Amino acid sequence: MDPVEITAGRWHLRPWQPGDEAVLVEVGNDPDVQRWNALPVPYLPEHARTYVHRTSVEGWASGRALTWAVCDSTTGQVLAHLALRRAADPDVWDVGFWCRPSARGAGVVPEALGAACRWAFGELGAARIEWRAEVGNTPSRRAAEKAGFRIEGVLRRGLVHRGLHVDGWLGALLPDDPVRDTALLPPLGRPTDGVVALRHVRESDLALVQRACEDAESARWLPLPVPYSAEAARTWALHVVPAEWAAGTAASVAVADAATDELLGAVGLTVGRDRTGEVGYWTAPQARGRGVAVRAARLHTAWGVTAAGLARVELLTDVRNTASQRVAEKAGFVREGVARSVRSAPRSDERVDMVVWAYVPDRLR
């Protein structure tokens, strides 16, 4: 197959060419790209030369791996990489991509990906285009969702990354799928009040998550495994949280110091089908007494109301947990009453009474 160029408004897709090696070396050594892609470490100039002069050329010649440099249509600057690879079924293709750090957040990959997929449906007769990424690779997933890919499930240990079998997300785009953002929950962004900020949980947070959740006070009120292991932290952060975001059932996020980005705790928001939600949180021991939970509950509730369209957000506190009740009141929730024997105590068959607090925007205005 002869190389093809695609014009996509702000972006121009062209085959890789001599002179692009420096960009490949720069991005190939970016920590985020290294984290999710099986590239050589370090990524050297000879690796870039091989890719430009042989790998990319051979992929086009065989018609099995079609790769593009995504460039700014005005300046010609290379901003991203995009690839379409033929699967075992000749009518099915899969996609891969990365974005230069300086260009992230500008819509480069979603727009270029959409253009390449439309070309593949029209010119290659593709019946299905698939996207796969390791569970936890949220930026890749958001790019695919923005391009219209529908997340179809989790491939348990279905991907191999640097010799390890890992869980992978699977998404697909069909020729007649509507072109729209398919995420079931709106993007988080970075809500902040200047003191704390909400962001997605990262792998680098795992040690602090474990330290906070093995604390006796955390274990007293939360249904956590005791003892709380490193594996429990990894499972929660890298599997449970992303899976709930994918299903649209809950949005759990890290609470970080707005200035240093240090992990201070976590806050979660379960989402019901009737436009209601329930917020919950924990605070790391070193951050207690600083109003972290109040700020986090307030920020995440505001996100749930304004971004996710929730009409009511509840906060349930154990009747014995006076500290959590103070958080609810300071965060702007209204006490509605006590639900008797509504929850099980952590790691016990005992049923406990919970104070019901609620935030209802229309009623409180």
C-alpha positions as CSV (number, residue, x, y, z in Angstrom):
1,M,0.0,0.0,0.0
2,D,1.3,3.4,-0.9
3,P,1.5,5.9,2.1
4,V,-1.6,8.1,2.5
5,E,-1.8,11.6,3.9
6,I,-5.0,12.8,5.6
7,T,-6.0,16.4,6.3
8,A,-8.1,16.8,9.4
9,G,-8.8,20.5,9.9
10,R,-6.2,21.7,12.4
11,W,-4.1,18.6,12.0
12,H,-2.4,16.9,9.1
13,L,-1.6,13.2,9.1
14,R,1.5,12.2,7.1
15,P,3.8,9.2,7.1
16,W,6.9,9.4,9.2
17,Q,9.9,10.8,7.3
18,P,13.6,11.4,7.8
19,G,14.1,14.4,10.1
20,D,11.4,13.2,12.6
21,E,13.9,11.2,14.6
22,A,14.4,13.8,17.3
23,V,10.7,14.0,18.1
24,L,10.6,10.2,18.4
25,V,13.5,10.2,20.9
26,E,11.9,13.0,22.9
27,V,8.5,11.4,23.2
28,G,10.0,7.8,23.5
29,N,11.7,8.8,26.7
30,D,8.7,10.6,28.2
31,P,7.8,8.8,31.5
32,D,4.1,8.6,30.7
33,V,4.7,7.1,27.2
34,Q,7.2,4.7,28.7
35,R,4.7,3.7,31.4
36,W,2.1,2.5,29.0
37,N,4.1,1.5,25.9
38,A,6.6,-1.3,25.5
39,L,9.4,0.9,24.1
40,P,13.1,0.4,24.7
41,V,14.4,2.0,27.8
42,P,16.1,4.4,27.2
43,Y,14.7,5.1,23.7
44,L,17.8,5.9,21.6
45,P,18.4,7.7,18.3
46,E,19.1,4.4,16.6
47,H,15.6,3.1,17.7
48,A,14.1,6.2,16.1
49,R,16.1,5.8,12.9
50,T,15.0,2.2,12.6
51,Y,11.4,3.2,13.0
52,V,11.4,6.0,10.5
53,H,13.6,4.2,7.8
54,R,12.4,0.6,8.1
55,T,9.5,-0.2,10.5
56,S,7.1,2.5,9.3
57,V,8.1,1.9,5.6
58,E,7.6,-1.8,5.9
59,G,4.2,-1.4,7.6
60,W,2.9,0.6,4.7
61,A,4.4,-1.7,2.1
62,S,2.8,-4.7,3.7
63,G,-0.5,-2.9,4.3
64,R,-0.6,-4.3,7.8
65,A,0.6,-1.3,9.9
66,L,-0.3,2.2,8.7
67,T,1.5,4.8,10.8
68,W,1.3,8.6,10.7
69,A,2.9,11.6,12.3
70,V,0.1,14.0,13.3
71,C,1.3,17.5,12.6
72,D,0.0,21.0,13.1
73,S,-1.6,22.0,9.7
74,T,-0.1,25.5,9.9
75,T,3.3,25.0,11.3
76,G,4.0,21.4,10.3
77,Q,5.2,20.6,13.9
78,V,4.9,16.9,14.8
79,L,2.4,16.6,17.8
80,A,1.4,13.0,17.9
81,H,1.7,9.5,16.6
82,L,-1.2,7.4,15.2
83,A,-1.2,3.8,13.9
84,L,-3.8,1.5,12.4
85,R,-2.9,-2.2,12.5
86,R,-4.7,-5.0,10.7
87,A,-6.0,-7.8,13.1
88,A,-6.3,-11.5,12.3
89,D,-9.6,-10.7,10.7
90,P,-8.8,-8.7,7.6
91,D,-11.8,-6.5,8.1
92,V,-10.8,-5.6,11.7
93,W,-8.2,-3.0,12.6
94,D,-6.8,-1.8,15.9
95,V,-5.4,1.6,16.8
96,G,-2.5,2.9,18.8
97,F,-1.3,6.4,19.6
98,W,0.7,8.8,21.7
99,C,0.8,12.5,22.1
100,R,3.7,14.9,22.6
101,P,3.6,16.2,26.2
102,S,3.4,19.9,25.0
103,A,0.4,19.1,22.9
104,R,-1.7,17.1,25.4
105,G,-5.2,18.5,26.2
106,A,-5.6,20.2,22.8
107,G,-7.7,17.6,21.2
108,V,-5.0,16.4,18.9
109,V,-5.4,12.6,19.2
110,P,-9.2,12.5,19.3
111,E,-9.6,14.6,16.2
112,A,-6.8,12.8,14.3
113,L,-8.1,9.4,15.4
114,G,-11.6,10.2,14.2
115,A,-10.3,11.3,10.8
116,A,-8.1,8.2,10.4
117,C,-11.1,5.9,11.4
118,R,-13.4,7.6,8.9
119,W,-10.7,7.0,6.2
120,A,-10.4,3.4,7.3
121,F,-14.1,2.8,7.1
122,G,-14.4,4.4,3.7
123,E,-11.1,3.4,1.9
124,L,-10.2,0.1,3.7
125,G,-13.7,-1.2,4.1
126,A,-13.0,-1.7,7.8
127,A,-16.0,-3.4,9.6
128,R,-14.7,-2.7,13.1
129,I,-11.8,-0.7,14.7
130,E,-10.6,-1.8,18.1
131,W,-8.7,0.1,20.9
132,R,-7.0,-1.6,23.8
133,A,-5.1,-0.2,26.7
134,E,-4.0,-1.4,30.1
135,V,-6.6,-0.7,32.8
136,G,-5.6,2.6,34.4
137,N,-4.4,4.3,31.2
138,T,-7.1,7.0,31.6
139,P,-5.6,9.5,29.1
140,S,-5.7,6.9,26.3
141,R,-9.2,5.9,27.2
142,R,-10.4,9.5,27.2
143,A,-9.0,10.0,23.8
144,A,-10.7,6.9,22.5
145,E,-14.0,7.9,24.1
146,K,-13.9,11.4,22.6
147,A,-13.4,9.9,19.2
148,G,-16.6,7.8,19.7
149,F,-15.1,4.5,20.8
150,R,-17.5,2.5,23.0
151,I,-15.8,0.7,25.9
152,E,-17.0,-2.9,25.7
153,G,-15.3,-4.5,28.7
154,V,-12.2,-5.6,30.5
155,L,-9.9,-8.3,29.1
156,R,-8.7,-10.0,32.3
157,R,-5.0,-10.5,32.0
158,G,-5.6,-10.0,28.3
159,L,-2.7,-7.8,27.5
160,V,1.0,-8.4,27.8
161,H,3.1,-5.5,29.0
162,R,6.9,-5.9,29.4
163,G,6.4,-9.7,29.9
164,L,3.5,-9.4,32.4
165,H,-0.1,-10.3,31.7
166,V,-2.2,-7.3,32.7
167,D,-5.9,-6.4,32.6
168,G,-6.9,-4.4,29.6
169,W,-9.8,-2.2,28.5
170,L,-11.4,-3.0,25.1
171,G,-13.2,-0.5,23.1
172,A,-14.5,-0.5,19.5
173,L,-15.8,1.8,16.8
174,L,-18.2,0.6,14.1
175,P,-18.9,2.4,10.8
176,D,-22.5,3.4,11.9
177,D,-21.6,4.5,15.5
178,P,-22.6,8.1,16.2
179,V,-19.6,10.5,16.5
180,R,-19.9,11.6,20.2
181,D,-18.1,11.3,23.5
182,T,-19.0,7.9,24.8
183,A,-17.9,8.3,28.4
184,L,-20.6,7.5,30.9
185,L,-19.3,10.0,33.4
186,P,-18.1,13.5,32.5
187,P,-14.4,14.3,32.6
188,L,-13.1,15.2,36.1
189,G,-10.8,18.1,35.1
190,R,-9.0,19.3,38.2
191,P,-11.5,20.8,40.7
192,T,-9.8,22.9,43.3
193,D,-10.5,25.5,45.9
194,G,-6.8,26.6,46.0
195,V,-6.0,24.5,49.0
196,V,-6.9,21.0,47.9
197,A,-7.4,19.6,44.4
198,L,-9.2,16.5,43.0
199,R,-7.4,14.4,40.5
200,H,-7.3,10.7,39.3
201,V,-5.5,8.2,41.5
202,R,-2.0,7.4,40.3
203,E,0.2,4.4,40.7
204,S,2.7,6.6,42.5
205,D,0.0,7.1,45.2
206,L,-0.1,3.4,46.2
207,A,2.3,3.6,49.2
208,L,0.4,6.5,50.7
209,V,-3.0,4.8,50.1
210,Q,-1.8,1.7,51.9
211,R,-0.4,3.8,54.8
212,A,-3.7,5.7,55.2
213,C,-5.9,2.6,54.9
214,E,-4.0,0.5,57.4
215,D,-4.5,3.2,60.0
216,A,-6.7,2.1,62.9
217,E,-9.1,5.0,62.6
218,S,-9.6,4.4,58.9
219,A,-10.3,0.7,59.6
220,R,-12.7,1.6,62.4
221,W,-15.2,3.3,60.0
222,L,-14.5,1.9,56.6
223,P,-15.1,-1.6,55.2
224,L,-11.4,-2.2,54.5
225,P,-9.4,-5.4,54.6
226,V,-7.4,-5.8,57.9
227,P,-4.5,-5.9,57.6
228,Y,-4.5,-3.6,54.6
229,S,-1.9,-4.8,52.2
230,A,0.0,-3.3,49.3
231,E,-1.9,-5.6,47.0
232,A,-5.2,-4.3,48.4
233,A,-4.1,-0.7,47.6
234,R,-3.1,-1.7,44.1
235,T,-6.4,-3.5,43.4
236,W,-8.4,-0.6,44.6
237,A,-6.5,2.1,42.8
238,L,-5.7,0.4,39.5
239,H,-8.6,-2.0,39.1
240,V,-11.7,-1.1,41.2
241,V,-11.6,2.7,40.7
242,P,-11.0,2.5,36.9
243,A,-13.7,-0.2,36.5
244,E,-16.3,1.9,38.3
245,W,-15.5,5.0,36.2
246,A,-15.8,2.8,33.1
247,A,-19.2,1.5,34.2
248,G,-20.4,4.9,35.2
249,T,-21.3,3.7,38.7
250,A,-18.8,5.6,40.8
251,A,-16.2,8.4,40.6
252,S,-13.5,7.9,43.2
253,V,-10.6,10.4,43.0
254,A,-7.5,11.4,44.9
255,V,-7.6,14.5,47.1
256,A,-4.2,16.2,46.8
257,D,-2.5,19.3,48.1
258,A,-3.2,22.0,45.5
259,A,0.4,23.3,45.7
260,T,2.5,20.1,46.1
261,D,0.2,17.5,44.7
262,E,0.8,15.3,47.7
263,L,-1.9,12.7,48.4
264,L,-4.1,13.8,51.3
265,G,-7.0,11.4,51.0
266,A,-9.7,10.2,48.7
267,V,-13.3,11.0,48.0
268,G,-15.8,8.9,46.0
269,L,-19.2,9.6,44.5
270,T,-21.5,6.7,43.7
271,V,-24.0,7.5,40.9
272,G,-27.5,6.2,40.8
273,R,-29.8,5.9,37.8
274,D,-32.3,8.4,39.3
275,R,-29.8,11.3,39.3
276,T,-28.9,10.7,42.9
277,G,-25.4,10.1,44.4
278,E,-23.7,9.3,47.6
279,V,-20.4,10.8,48.7
280,G,-17.8,9.2,50.9
281,Y,-14.2,9.9,51.9
282,W,-11.2,9.1,53.9
283,T,-8.3,11.3,55.0
284,A,-4.7,10.3,55.5
285,P,-3.6,10.5,59.1
286,Q,-1.0,13.2,58.5
287,A,-3.7,15.4,56.9
288,R,-6.4,15.2,59.6
289,G,-7.5,18.3,61.4
290,R,-6.9,20.5,58.3
291,G,-10.4,20.5,56.8
292,V,-9.4,18.2,54.0
293,A,-12.5,16.1,54.1
294,V,-14.8,19.1,54.2
295,R,-13.1,20.7,51.2
296,A,-13.0,17.4,49.3
297,A,-16.7,16.6,49.9
298,R,-17.7,20.1,48.9
299,L,-15.7,20.0,45.7
300,H,-16.8,16.5,44.6
301,T,-20.4,17.2,45.4
302,A,-20.2,20.4,43.3
303,W,-18.7,18.3,40.4
304,G,-21.5,15.8,40.7
305,V,-24.2,18.4,40.6
306,T,-22.7,20.7,37.9
307,A,-20.9,18.2,35.6
308,A,-22.7,14.9,36.2
309,G,-26.2,16.5,36.6
310,L,-27.1,15.0,40.0
311,A,-30.2,16.3,41.6
312,R,-29.4,15.0,45.1
313,V,-26.2,13.9,46.8
314,E,-26.4,12.0,50.1
315,L,-23.8,11.5,52.8
316,L,-24.4,8.8,55.4
317,T,-22.5,8.8,58.6
318,D,-22.4,6.3,61.4
319,V,-24.3,7.8,64.4
320,R,-21.2,7.2,66.5
321,N,-18.9,9.0,64.1
322,T,-19.1,12.6,65.4
323,A,-16.1,13.7,63.3
324,S,-17.7,12.6,60.0
325,Q,-21.0,14.3,61.1
326,R,-19.1,17.6,61.6
327,V,-17.6,17.2,58.1
328,A,-21.1,16.8,56.6
329,E,-22.4,19.9,58.3
330,K,-19.4,22.0,57.4
331,A,-19.6,20.8,53.8
332,G,-23.1,22.2,53.4
333,F,-25.2,19.1,53.8
334,V,-28.5,19.2,55.6
335,R,-29.3,16.6,58.3
336,E,-32.5,14.8,57.4
337,G,-32.8,12.1,60.0
338,V,-31.5,8.7,61.1
339,A,-31.9,5.5,59.1
340,R,-32.1,2.6,61.5
341,S,-30.0,-0.6,60.9
342,V,-29.4,0.5,57.3
343,R,-25.7,-0.6,57.0
344,S,-23.5,-3.4,58.3
345,A,-20.6,-2.4,60.5
346,P,-17.2,-2.9,58.9
347,R,-16.1,-6.6,59.1
348,S,-19.2,-7.4,61.3
349,D,-22.7,-8.7,61.0
350,E,-23.9,-5.9,63.3
351,R,-26.4,-3.5,61.7
352,V,-25.8,0.2,62.5
353,D,-27.8,3.3,62.4
354,M,-26.7,6.0,60.0
355,V,-27.4,9.7,60.0
356,V,-28.7,10.8,56.6
357,W,-27.4,14.1,55.2
358,A,-28.3,15.5,51.8
359,Y,-27.4,18.2,49.4
360,V,-30.2,19.2,47.1
361,P,-29.3,22.3,45.0
362,D,-32.7,23.5,44.2
363,R,-33.9,23.2,47.8
364,L,-30.9,24.9,49.3
365,R,-30.8,28.0,47.0
